[in-house]
Amino acid sequence: MQTIPLGRSDLQVTPICLGTMTFGEQVGRGEAHQILDRALERGINFIDTAEMYAVPPRRETFGATETIIGQWFAARPGVRQRVVLATKVAGPSRNMDWIRNGSTNLTPADIVQACNDSLQRLQTDVIDLYQIHWPNRNAPSFGSLYFDPAKDQDFTPILEQLQALAGLVRSGKVRHIGLSNETPWGVSEFVRLAEQHGLPRVVSVQNPYALVNRALDNALDETLYRCGVSLLAYSPLGFGTLTGKYDPVGLDESHPELGRLTRFASMRQQRWARPETLAAALEYNTLARRHGLTPTQMALAFCYRSWRVASTLIGVTSVAQLDEDLAAWDTDLSPELLKAVDAVRWRLRDPAQ
C-alpha cells in the first residue's frame, strides 16, 4: 500500500489508518496487540488513538487505549519507528468529570499536561500527529445540528491554543498538529492564524464520513481542499450500521454480540442509533447486496475511493474484522452504483449528522 503526504507536511501515511478506540473495553490487551501486529504485517503504518479512549468513555478506562499501545511499543523494540502515531487531547468536558475535573474549557496548560501524560502512557518521546479532539468553543458536534450563539462563553482563543501546540512542536514532543470534529469556520481560522503568526499549520482534520453521514460534502470538503488540509475519515461503517449486522433485528438489547450499539446503552443515545440512521443504512446495505457486494465492502470502498479522503480510520474488534476491512481496499464502485448511492442520499440526506 502506497503512502501519501498528510496535508502539507512530511508525514507519509497509509490511506488506511487503524483506529483503536475499542482497545481497553471491547478488546483486551492481548487481542489488541495481535490486531496491531497484523496491521503492521499488512502494511498499515498509521495508528490513531486519544487520551479519552476506550469508548464508550468511562472513568475506569480513561487512558487505557494509549496504555495498551505503549505496552505494545515497549514489547517490540523498533516498532515505534515504523509507525505514524496520532493521538488527541479531549476538548471541553462532555459530561466526563474525570477529564480535567469536568472543565468546560481547555487551557494552554491543559494541552501541555495532556500531551505529557499521553507521551508517558504511550511510552514514546514524540507524537507524530497531535489533535484537538473536538472544538474548544461553542460549536455543533457529535450530532448537534445547529450553531446557537446564545451558548457562547469564554474559551481559550484559537490563537492561544495554537501557541500552546507550537510550544509542544518546538520542544520536540509533537511533530505536527491536527483537528477533529471541526467545522469549515474552525479549519479556516486555525489556518489563517497559523499563517498570520508563523505558527504550526494544521495538517489534517478527523471528522465522520460515511454513507449515513456525508455532512462534510456540504462545504467542509471545499475548505479542506483549498486550505491543503487532509481529511481523516472516521466511522466509515457508521458504528456498524453499514455492515448489515443490525438489519435483521435492529438494536435489540438481547443481542449484545452484534456490536457496541446493542452492548452499551450509552451508545444507543447517539446519532448512529437513530431510527432514521438505521433505516438509511438498511437501504444502503440492500443496495450493496443487489450489486454483488457486502455492505462492508461498499461502505468502505465509498470512503477509500473518495477524493476527499486522505486516510480512512477503521476500528475493529478482531483480526478477522481487520482482514475483512483491508480486503475491501480492492473493491471498485461502478459509476452506476455511485449514482444509486447519491440517489439514496438525495432522499434521506445525512441522518447520522
Secondary structure, DSSP 4 states (H G I P E B T S, - for coil): ---EE-TTSS-EE-SEEEE-TTBTTTB-HHHHHHHHHHHHHTT--EEE--TT-SSS--GGGTTHHHHHHHHHHHHSTTSGGG-EEEEEE--S-SS-TTSGGG-SS--HHHHHHHHHHHHHHHT-S-EEEEEESS-SSS---TT-----GGG------HHHHHHHHHHHHHTTSEEEEEEES--HHHHHHHHHHHHHHT-PPEEEEEEE-BTTB-GGGGTHHHHHHHHT-EEEEE-TTGGGGGGTTTTTT-S-TT-GGG-HHHH-GGGGGSGGGSHHHHHHHHHHHHHHHHTT--HHHHHHHHHHT-TTEEEEEEE-SSHHHHHHHHHGGG----HHHHHHHHHHHHHH--TT-
